Amino acid sequence: MSRPWSGRTRALTVALAWAAALVAATVVGLTAVNAIGSGIVGAGQRPLSQSEVDARLSVLPSPPRTSPTPTTTSTPDPAVEPTVVTSQGGTVVARCSGGLVEVMSATPAQGFQARTESGEDHPSIRFTSGRTRVEIRLRCVDGVPRSEIKND
């Protein structure tokens, strides 16, 4: 007497089911790619040809012609131009304003800390890291910040 599901029959059934699942997955994937390629509501747009672009541009109104307005160029005032001072301890950006130094920023280098002190006529920026100290003193000379850097 033969059993209804022999080993070969079972293996053949599993192989056919696997093949059917493979075909179904492929059909679903191709259908999805096709839908993406043609869009949800219809076929995708194709690029315009050069003649189609020219035709569409020719119906647009041309912009009014105006004469160019003269522009004035001015040289930057050196009293307002910032000066960048770089040291081992960090970077200082300063400018002169009314004969006095204005510190715009003091950025310590990695591992350093910055402290700004205001003197009577000049500011001083100290960068410290452990036992290393860097001091930058700034003064205005002819409207431009000049620096003196001391390393301790």
C-alpha positions in Angstrom: 0.0 0.0 0.0 1.3 3.4 -0.9 1.1 6.4 1.3 -0.7 9.5 -0.1 2.3 11.8 0.5 5.5 10.0 -0.2 8.9 11.7 0.2 9.2 12.5 -3.5 5.7 13.9 -3.7 6.3 16.1 -0.7 9.6 17.4 -2.0 8.0 18.1 -5.4 5.1 20.0 -3.8 7.5 22.1 -1.7 9.6 22.9 -4.8 6.5 23.9 -6.8 5.2 26.1 -4.0 8.6 27.8 -3.7 8.7 28.4 -7.5 5.1 29.8 -7.4 6.1 32.1 -4.6 9.2 33.2 -6.5 7.1 33.9 -9.6 4.5 35.8 -7.6 7.2 37.9 -5.9 8.8 38.7 -9.2 5.4 39.8 -10.7 4.6 42.0 -7.7 8.1 43.6 -7.9 7.9 44.2 -11.6 4.4 45.7 -11.3 5.7 48.0 -8.5 8.7 49.2 -10.6 6.4 49.7 -13.6 4.0 51.8 -11.4 6.9 53.9 -10.1 8.3 54.4 -13.6 4.9 55.5 -15.1 3.6 57.3 -12.0 0.5 56.6 -10.1 -1.9 58.3 -12.4 -0.3 57.7 -15.8 2.7 57.8 -17.9 5.7 59.8 -16.8 6.7 63.1 -18.4 9.4 63.1 -21.1 11.9 65.9 -21.4 11.2 68.7 -23.8 13.1 68.9 -27.0 15.0 72.1 -27.8 12.4 73.2 -30.3 9.6 72.7 -27.7 11.6 74.8 -25.2 12.1 77.5 -27.8 8.4 77.5 -28.7 7.3 77.8 -25.0 9.8 80.6 -24.3 8.7 82.6 -27.4 5.2 83.1 -26.1 6.4 84.6 -22.8 6.6 88.4 -22.6 10.0 89.8 -22.7 11.2 91.6 -19.6 11.3 95.5 -19.8 14.6 96.9 -20.8 16.1 99.3 -18.4 19.4 101.0 -18.4 21.8 99.7 -15.7 22.0 101.9 -12.7 25.4 103.1 -11.9 27.0 101.5 -8.8 29.5 103.2 -6.6 32.3 101.2 -5.2 34.0 102.3 -2.0 37.1 101.1 -0.4 36.6 99.7 3.1 37.5 102.0 5.9 40.6 100.5 7.5 39.3 101.7 10.9 36.4 99.3 10.5 38.1 96.4 8.9 38.8 93.7 11.5 42.3 92.3 12.1 42.9 88.7 13.0 45.6 87.8 15.5 46.6 84.1 15.8 48.7 82.6 18.5 49.4 79.2 20.1 46.6 79.9 22.6 43.9 81.0 20.2 42.6 83.6 17.8 41.5 87.2 18.4 39.5 89.3 16.0 39.6 93.0 16.7 39.2 96.4 15.1 39.8 100.0 15.9 36.9 102.3 16.5 37.4 105.9 17.7 41.0 105.3 18.4 40.2 102.4 20.8 40.5 98.6 20.2 37.2 96.7 20.1 37.6 93.0 20.6 35.1 91.3 18.3 35.9 87.7 19.4 38.5 85.7 21.3 38.4 82.0 20.4 40.7 79.7 22.4 42.6 76.9 20.7 41.7 73.4 21.7 42.6 72.8 25.4 42.9 76.6 26.2 40.6 79.0 28.0 40.2 82.7 27.2 39.9 85.7 29.5 39.6 89.3 28.3 40.8 92.2 30.4 40.2 95.8 29.6 43.0 98.2 30.1 42.8 102.0 30.1 43.8 102.3 26.4 44.1 98.7 25.3 42.5 95.3 25.9 44.5 92.2 26.8 43.4 88.6 26.1 44.9 85.7 28.1 44.8 82.2 26.8 45.7 79.5 29.4 46.1 75.8 29.4 47.7 74.1 32.4 51.0 76.0 32.9 51.0 77.5 29.4 49.9 81.1 29.2 49.7 83.3 26.1 48.8 87.0 26.4 47.8 89.2 23.5 47.9 92.9 24.1 46.2 95.1 21.5 46.6 98.8 20.7 45.4 101.1 17.9 48.2 102.5 15.7 47.0 104.7 12.8 43.5 103.2 13.0 44.7 99.6 12.8 45.0 97.1 15.7 48.6 96.1 16.5 49.3 93.1 18.7 52.0 92.2 21.1 52.1 88.5 22.0 53.8 87.2 25.2 54.2 83.4 25.8 54.8 82.2 29.3 
